[in-house]
Amino acid sequence: MLSLLNALRFLRAQIKGLFKRINRFTCSGTVVLFDPSCLDIDGHHFALNRDTIKYCRSQKKHLRIFVNSRCNAKARYALVSEAVSAPSVYDPLPQDPHLLAEYLLSANESAYTELNRKVGQLKSGDQVLVHTASICDVLGLYHWATELSREVQFRITLRHKPTFSGGDTVFDDEISDQIESFYRSVFEKWKRLRSQVQFLSDSQPLAREFEKLSNFKFNVVGVQVEYFNSKPNIKTTDDLKNVPIFLFAGNARPEKGLGLLPDAIDLYFDSGRDAQIVVQSLKFADAVVAERLRKHSNVTILDKSLFGQRYFDFLGQGDVVVLPYDPVYYHLRTSHIFAESLGIGCPVITSSGTWMEEELSLDDRPRGIIMEDYSSESLAKAMIAFHDKRHQLVPNAQEQAMNIRSRHNSGAYLDTMFNAS
């Protein structure tokens, strides 16, 4: 029985290799997609990788996908991907200057060595795409580029601030300066190489931050959202007479304002207003906060992951999505949930001093409420303001939904990624 299984595996590998060789001869160039932060089948990384597969098929390009070796087997199989041992952008960085220096060199060397060995030579016009690069691979990618033809095109997207580390670390000035100096050095190496490299970001404020560290002009792209078959939300005047539904979507991590929720909800109900509040999160970073939320009679905990059409159906049930994100982390960083909510026609509540506030300012008609500051009291005031103004905010968001979709979608992102100049 074991020998039969081994024979079948061998046959499958041979057939797969044959199709790969046929594909290369019939395609108009090779694309290497490197995504060290794709770890699961749910989420935005997997969705964008899948969209890249569709795009390359439509353009008759031969695509090879390399994901993190820690990516689960189901996702790797679905993407027909190969594994590379490399840090994820979500891995925390060491907070000791000496350890950080050693870690950055070893991490970049690891990514470069495996890619160089597994990909081999690329020819003029071939492309290397990295849609969530980090400090752990920008130097390694440079070293790899030195081994390839200068006509190979590199498209590198940076989506997190230079000092981003696992989502919840604030570095002291010494470490921050060390990280920024590292980026300056790497950007200078890329500039001297004179290769066909383009750097991109999905945040205008973040692009400006990286441009301070480099001589590159960053291309700014929209957030890579796939809306599946979902239609913009339509709520009638009668619908808005019902008790408003507040949604908190995504994993409840500290930087997403998890700690503000219990007190803000108490203050909201103390005002005499009614509501239904749904918190969707597969896991909670703070067990005490989770327990307080579970005890509230007007709060429903949806403790499961939602993806695709089910996720947009969930957003469509709400009257507003609550995004009280910490500006320390989100003053440069984008939010998929923000773009998805407005793209479905659902208003938002979000923090001041964030990328989300800047995005809301692009339209004269209000589609959300901006918190005065990052506190439970301010979040409660914003929730009260939405309750009182929802008859204006919901129609505005519904009318602007298609405009948001035209700016934030995976198709527009991929067009820019492949054709940036």
Secondary structure, 3 states (H helix, E strand, C coil): CHHHHHHHHHHHHHHHHHHHHHHHHHCCCEEEEEECCCCCCCCHHHHHHHHHHHHHHHCCCEEEEEEECCCCHHHHHHCCCEEECCCCCCCCCCCCHHHHHHHHHHHHHHHHHHHHHHHCCCCCCCEEEEEEECCCCHHHHHHHHHCCCCCCEEEEEECCCCCCCCCCCCCCHHHHHHHHHHHHHHHHHHHHHCCEEEEEECCHHHHHHHHHCCCCCCEECCCCCCCCCCCCCCCCCCHHHCCCEEEECCCECHHHCHHHHHHHHHHHHHCCCCCEEEEECCCECCHHHHHHHHCCCCEEEECCCCCCHHHHHHHHHCCEEEECCCHHHHCCCCCHHHHHHHHCCCCEEECCCCHHHHHHCCCCCCCEEECCCCCHHHHHHHHHHHHHHHHHHHHHHHHHHHHHHHHCCHHHHHHHHHHCC
